[in-house]
Amino acid sequence: MTVSANPTFDPAAIAARYAEVREQIDRAARDADRDPHSVSLVAVSKLFPAEAIAPVLAAGQRVFGENYVQEAKAKWPALREANADVELHLIGPLQSNKAKEAVALFDVIETLDRESLAKELAREIQKQGRSPKLLVQVNTGEEPQKGGVAPAQVNAFISLCRQSYSLAIEGLMCIPPAEQPPSPHFALLNTIAKRNGLKLLSMGMSADFEQAIMLGATHVRVGTAIFGHRG
Ligand SMILES: *Cc1c(COP(=O)(O)O)cnc(C)c1O
């Protein structure tokens, strides 16, 4: 019997970590008086190969997040042949010139954050007859290096997407600044979503998904806690 030299790719270890994350999500939901089914786990498989994803698929996980269009395009068509019901989320920044590939491949695009991208997405959705769900990314920490719409601009941006481009915006996503407590950012995202009648809230990662669930997350994006550290 051969044993993988890299413990991160030990299928049993990945399956065990996955089961633990699932349990933590269910517990956090119950602690918040929420139905565990109202929180969806997006397993973030960026930079992990098919062999690391296989045990998570085998355990029944169907919702996955990827950051890079090219990487997802190389990995997922084959995995999807065996698992047609996979739901793929784009959670990384999207260049307008990749909108075509993103609309063709993803079921949810979480990083809509500017008019030029709204325009390209609208055009491709029309052309391809395929409508991924769209979430607007909000730069809750107003960090210059990060994508996302500034909190003060979100209402206007959502109206623009709806009115000028006929895009159905279904929710919001945020990545709080690494060096700050995340809860105020999660609370802010929730407030902005309510104000705009949006149901989906993608917030919380490996280090803080339980707090995000407390504050209303409908989607938590968890990578490291399942797959281990990335390269
Ligand atoms: C990588 C990434 C995640 C997952 O982060 P972990 O800390 O590994 O759980 C979630 N969201 C986004 C946008 C990411 O880029």
The ligand as a Gaussian input file, in Angstrom:
#p B3LYP/6-31G(d) Opt

LIG

0 1
 C       -9.713000      31.448000      -0.438000
 C      -11.004000      32.087000      -0.150000
 C      -11.885000      31.563000       0.824000
 C      -11.542000      30.385000       1.718000
 O      -10.662000      30.814000       2.709000
 P      -10.181000      29.818000       3.864000
 O       -9.598000      30.721000       4.883000
 O       -9.194000      28.903000       3.233000
 O      -11.370000      29.088000       4.363000
 C      -13.120000      32.184000       0.977000
 N      -13.474000      33.249000       0.235000
 C      -12.658000      33.774000      -0.690000
 C      -13.113000      34.954000      -1.464000
 C      -11.408000      33.225000      -0.909000
 O      -10.597000      33.782000      -1.829000

